[in-house]
Amino acid sequence: MPLVLWDIDHTLIDTRGVGRELSAAAFAEVTGQPMREQATIDGITEAVIFRETAKIHGLTTDRADFERFAQALTVQHVAHGAELRERGCALLGAAAGVRQTVVTGNVRPVAEIKLGVFGLDTHIEWEVGAYGEDADLRPALVDLALTRSFTAAGDAVLIGDTPADVEGGRENGVHVIAVASGRSSVAELRGAGAHHVLDDLRDIERLLTLIASRA
């Protein structure tokens, strides 16, 4: 089986609003301002979301500010893990038995907490993944994961729910299975160039077949 590069939010799990609430709390702690509005988040890394959200509030931030935010966000997820478990959910098909890591906009500690809460962390090869603190854009994250895992592009499959996920895979020559479990429609994901688009991941046998064949 190839290495599966999972996106997390709206692909493996849905926080159902908890994630935004925790981001708002961390933002207020670091900047001293309430988060009145959040920048677009679909397919975007945490570093970019923080920077652009700060701009909306008239703030200029640097890497040190983001690192403080990432730490505060991690603390929030640790403190509210039970609430995340209660209000959020794991999406069907997420626990398919394949070799797997994550390519996500989340910073690594938050990624580990999110999957751990729903019992999806057991088989993740965390060290070879790529995270929101590693690069701003998905293509760079996918490239980093391939490098860290010593995996050729043809031996990997990316599964995600946004056009940005599709772009990250396609620009690196990675086969992309998109799932319309987030805000992007089947048509949008097809238009972005996904090799396959699924409504959801309920049909595990089909998913495993697509992963294995990469055709």
LINHU-V24653 format. One line per field, one symbol per residue. ss: DSSP state (A for helix, B for strand, O for the rest). psi: psi as a letter, one per 30 degrees, with the letter a starting at -180 (. if undefined). Layout:
ss=???
psi=???
//
This chain:
ss=OOBBBBOOBOOOBBOOOAAAAAAAAAAAAAAOOOOOOOOOOOOOOAAAAAAAAAAAOOOOOOAAAAAAAAAAAAAAAAAOAAAAAAAOBBOOOOOOOOOBBBBOOOOAAAAAAAAAAOOOOOOBOAAAOBOOOOOOOAAAAAAAAAAAAOOOAAABBBBBOOAAAAAAAAOOOOBBBBBOOOOOOAAAAAAAOOOBBBOOOOOAAAAAAAAAAOO
psi=klkkjkldkgeeljfhfeeeeeeeeeeeeefgkkjfkklkfjgkleeeeeeeeeeeggkklaeeeeeeeeeeeeeeeefgeeeeeefalkkkffgkilklakjlfkleeeeeeeeeegggfegkiefglklffeleleeeeeeeeeeefhklefglkkjlgleeeeeeeefggkkkjkkhfbfkleeeeeffgkekkkeageieeeeeeeeeeh.
//
